[in-house]
Amino acid sequence: MTRPSGSTPAGGAPVGPASGDLVGSYPAPTVARLRNRLVSSAAPSVDDVLAWTGTEFAPRVLFGAELASVTRRTSLTTSNSPSSPAA
C-alpha cells in the first residue's frame, strides 16, 4: 500500500513534497521564502540578523546606529547584560 504524496504516516512525520514558502520534501524541507519573498541561501555568521535587502531576506550585521534608529521608532530597549536561558 502506498500513501498519497504529502500524507502523514501513522505515528510519524509528514512525507512528500513541500509547498508554499518551503521547497524540497518532507521530512526535511527548506525555507526558500518568507511570505512569498526570497530567502538567501547564504549561511549566517555569529550575531547576524535576517534583513530585507530589497530583493531578498539575507543575513547581515546590524550596526549600532541602525539599532538606535529602531529603538527610537519602536521604544525597544536594549541591554548589554547576558540573558539567561528560559526555564
LINFEN-V17952 format. One record per residue. RES is the residue in one letter. OMEGA is omega in whole degrees, 0 to 359 (* if undefined). Layout:
BEGIN
RES:OMEGA  RES:OMEGA
END
This chain:
BEGIN
M:177  T:179  R:177  P:178  S:179  G:182  S:178  T:178  P:180  A:177  G:183  G:180  A:177  P:176  V:177  G:185  P:176  A:179  S:181  G:180  D:180  L:174  V:181  G:183  S:172  Y:20  P:183  A:178  P:180  T:175  V:181  A:183  R:170  L:182  R:177  N:174  R:185  L:173  V:179  S:176  S:180  A:178  A:178  P:172  S:178  V:178  D:175  D:172  V:176  L:186  A:178  W:181  T:187  G:177  T:180  E:170  F:183  A:177  P:176  R:178  V:174  L:184  F:183  G:180  A:178  E:179  L:178  A:179  S:179  V:183  T:178  R:183  R:189  T:185  S:176  L:177  T:181  T:179  S:176  N:180  S:181  P:177  S:178  S:181  P:178  A:180  A:*
END
